Amino acid sequence: MGEKTEFMVKACHDNYPLQRIGEPVDIGDAVAYLVSDKASFITGINMPVDGGAAMVGRLLNEYQ
């Protein structure tokens, strides 16, 4: 792993609520849910698949 990549992994671990970098399967699972019968009554949503980064960003902006 390069120095920049190691820094990014540490930053994610330290700052994201889920403490890891997302994988393609994380996006795939969200898509699979949305196209499944389990989501048949959903007509439109914003669904961040970001390990909680959007939530943390909003919280930080509120306290600045």
C-alpha distances in whole Angstrom, upper triangle without the diagonal:
4,7,8,6,6,10,11,10,12,15,15,16,18,20,20,23,21,18,15,14,17,17,19,21,22,23,25,27,28,30,31,33,34,36,37,40,39,39,42,43,41,42,39,36,33,31,27,25,22,22,24,23,26,28,26,27,31,31,30,32,35,35,34
4,5,5,6,9,10,11,12,14,15,17,18,20,21,24,23,19,17,16,18,18,21,23,24,25,27,29,30,31,33,35,36,37,39,42,41,40,43,45,42,42,40,37,34,31,28,26,23,23,25,23,26,28,26,26,30,31,29,31,34,34,33
4,5,5,6,9,10,11,12,14,15,16,18,20,23,22,19,17,16,19,20,23,25,25,26,29,30,31,32,34,36,37,39,40,44,42,41,45,46,42,43,40,37,34,32,28,26,23,23,24,22,25,27,25,25,29,29,27,29,32,31,30
4,5,5,6,9,10,10,12,14,15,16,18,21,21,17,16,14,17,18,20,23,23,24,26,28,28,30,32,34,34,36,38,41,40,39,42,43,40,40,37,34,31,29,25,23,20,20,22,19,22,25,22,22,26,26,24,26,29,29,28
4,5,5,6,9,10,11,12,14,15,16,19,18,15,13,11,14,15,17,20,20,21,23,25,25,27,29,30,31,33,35,38,37,36,39,40,37,38,35,32,29,27,23,21,18,18,20,18,21,23,21,21,25,26,24,26,29,29,28
4,5,5,6,9,10,11,12,14,15,18,17,14,12,11,15,16,19,21,21,22,25,26,27,29,31,32,33,35,36,40,38,37,41,42,39,40,37,34,30,28,24,22,19,18,20,18,22,23,21,22,25,26,24,26,29,29,28
4,6,5,6,9,10,10,12,14,17,17,13,13,12,15,17,20,23,22,23,26,27,27,29,31,32,33,36,37,40,38,37,41,41,38,39,36,33,29,27,23,22,18,17,19,17,20,21,19,19,23,23,21,23,26,25,25
4,5,5,6,9,10,10,11,15,14,11,10,9,12,14,17,19,18,19,22,24,24,26,28,29,30,32,33,37,35,34,37,38,34,35,32,29,26,23,20,18,15,14,16,14,17,19,16,17,20,21,19,21,24,24,23
4,5,5,6,9,10,10,13,12,9,7,7,10,12,16,18,17,18,21,22,22,25,27,27,29,31,32,35,33,32,36,37,34,35,32,29,26,23,20,17,14,13,15,14,17,19,17,18,21,21,20,23,25,25,25
4,5,5,6,8,10,13,12,9,9,10,13,16,19,21,19,21,24,25,25,27,29,30,31,34,35,38,35,35,38,39,36,37,34,31,28,25,21,19,16,14,16,14,18,19,16,17,21,20,19,22,24,24,24
4,5,5,6,8,11,12,9,9,10,13,16,19,21,19,21,24,24,24,27,29,29,30,33,34,37,35,33,37,37,34,35,32,29,25,23,19,18,14,13,13,11,15,16,13,14,17,17,15,18,21,20,20
4,5,5,5,9,9,6,6,6,9,13,16,18,15,17,20,21,20,23,25,25,26,29,30,33,31,30,33,34,31,32,29,25,22,20,16,14,11,9,10,9,13,14,12,13,16,16,15,18,21,21,21
4,6,6,8,8,4,5,8,11,14,18,18,16,19,22,21,22,25,26,26,28,30,31,34,31,31,34,35,32,34,31,27,24,22,18,16,13,10,12,11,15,15,13,15,18,18,17,20,22,22,22
4,6,8,9,6,9,11,14,17,21,22,19,22,25,24,24,27,29,29,30,33,34,36,34,33,36,37,34,35,32,29,25,23,19,18,15,12,12,11,15,15,12,14,17,16,15,18,20,19,20
4,7,9,7,9,11,13,17,20,21,18,20,23,23,22,25,27,27,28,31,32,34,32,31,34,34,31,32,29,25,22,20,16,16,12,10,9,8,11,11,8,10,13,12,11,14,16,16,17
4,5,5,7,9,10,14,17,18,15,17,20,19,19,22,24,23,24,27,28,31,28,27,30,30,27,29,26,22,19,17,13,12,9,6,6,6,9,9,7,10,13,12,12,15,17,17,18
4,5,8,11,12,15,18,18,15,17,20,19,18,21,23,22,23,27,27,29,26,25,29,29,26,28,25,22,19,16,13,12,10,6,6,7,10,9,8,11,13,12,13,16,17,18,19
4,6,8,9,12,15,15,12,15,17,16,16,19,21,20,22,25,25,27,25,24,28,28,25,27,25,22,19,16,13,11,9,5,7,9,12,11,11,14,16,16,17,20,21,21,23
4,7,9,13,16,16,14,17,19,19,19,22,23,23,25,28,28,31,28,27,31,32,29,31,28,25,22,19,16,14,11,8,9,10,14,13,12,15,17,17,17,20,22,22,23
4,6,9,13,13,11,14,17,16,17,20,21,21,23,26,26,29,27,27,30,31,28,30,28,24,22,18,15,12,10,8,10,11,14,15,14,16,19,19,19,22,24,24,25
4,7,10,12,10,12,15,15,16,18,20,21,22,24,25,29,27,26,29,30,27,29,26,23,20,17,14,11,9,8,11,11,14,15,15,16,19,20,20,22,24,25,26
4,7,8,6,8,11,12,12,14,16,17,18,20,22,25,23,22,26,27,24,26,23,20,18,15,12,8,7,7,10,11,13,15,16,17,19,20,21,23,25,26,27
4,5,5,7,9,10,12,13,15,16,18,19,21,24,23,22,25,27,24,26,24,22,19,16,14,10,10,10,14,14,17,19,19,20,23,24,25,26,29,30,31
4,5,5,6,9,10,11,12,14,16,17,18,22,21,20,23,25,23,24,22,20,18,15,14,10,11,13,16,16,18,20,21,22,24,26,27,28,30,32,33
4,5,5,6,9,10,10,12,14,15,16,19,19,18,21,24,21,23,22,20,19,15,14,11,12,13,16,17,19,21,22,23,25,27,28,29,31,33,34
4,5,5,7,9,10,11,13,15,16,19,17,17,20,22,19,21,20,17,16,12,11,7,9,9,13,14,16,17,19,20,22,23,25,26,28,30,31
4,5,5,6,9,10,11,13,14,18,17,16,19,20,18,19,17,15,13,10,10,7,9,11,14,15,15,17,19,20,21,24,25,26,28,30,31
4,5,5,6,9,10,11,12,16,15,15,17,20,18,19,18,17,16,13,13,10,13,14,17,18,19,21,23,24,25,27,29,29,31,33,35
4,5,5,6,9,10,10,14,13,13,16,18,16,18,17,16,15,12,13,10,13,13,16,18,19,20,22,23,25,26,28,29,31,33,34
4,5,5,6,9,10,13,12,10,14,15,13,15,14,12,12,8,9,7,11,12,14,16,16,18,20,21,22,24,26,27,28,30,32
4,5,5,6,9,12,12,10,13,15,13,14,13,12,12,10,11,10,14,15,17,19,19,20,23,24,24,27,28,29,30,33,34
4,6,5,6,10,10,10,12,15,13,15,15,15,15,13,15,13,16,18,20,22,22,23,26,27,27,29,31,32,33,36,37
4,6,5,8,7,6,10,12,11,13,13,13,14,11,14,12,16,17,19,21,20,21,24,25,26,28,30,31,32,34,36
4,6,8,8,5,8,10,8,10,10,10,11,10,13,12,16,18,19,21,20,21,24,25,25,27,30,30,31,34,35
4,7,8,7,8,11,10,11,12,13,15,13,16,15,19,21,22,24,23,25,28,28,28,31,33,33,34,37,39
4,5,6,7,10,10,13,14,15,17,15,18,17,21,22,23,26,25,26,29,30,30,32,35,35,36,39,40
4,5,5,8,10,12,15,16,18,17,20,20,24,25,26,28,27,28,31,32,32,34,36,37,37,40,42
4,6,8,9,12,14,15,17,15,18,18,21,22,23,26,25,25,28,30,29,31,34,34,34,37,39
4,6,5,9,10,11,14,13,16,16,20,21,21,24,23,23,26,27,27,29,32,32,32,35,37
4,6,8,11,13,16,15,19,19,23,24,25,27,26,26,30,30,30,32,35,35,35,38,40
4,6,9,11,15,15,19,20,23,25,25,27,25,25,29,30,28,30,33,33,33,36,38
4,6,7,11,11,15,17,20,22,22,23,21,22,26,26,25,27,30,30,30,33,35
4,7,11,12,16,18,21,23,23,24,22,23,26,26,25,28,30,30,30,33,35
4,7,9,13,15,18,21,20,21,19,20,23,23,22,24,27,26,27,30,31
4,6,9,12,15,17,16,18,15,16,20,19,18,21,23,23,23,27,28
4,6,10,12,14,14,14,11,13,16,16,15,18,20,20,20,24,25
4,6,9,11,11,12,10,12,15,15,15,18,20,20,21,24,25
4,6,8,8,9,7,9,12,12,13,15,17,17,19,22,23
4,6,8,9,9,11,13,14,15,17,19,20,21,24,25
4,5,6,7,9,10,11,13,15,16,17,19,21,22
4,6,8,9,10,12,14,14,16,18,19,21,22
4,6,5,6,9,10,11,12,14,16,17,19
4,5,5,6,9,10,10,12,14,16,17
4,5,5,6,9,10,11,12,15,16
4,5,5,6,9,10,11,13,15
4,5,5,6,9,10,11,13
4,5,5,6,9,10,11
4,5,5,6,9,10
4,5,5,7,9
4,5,5,6
4,5,5
4,6
4
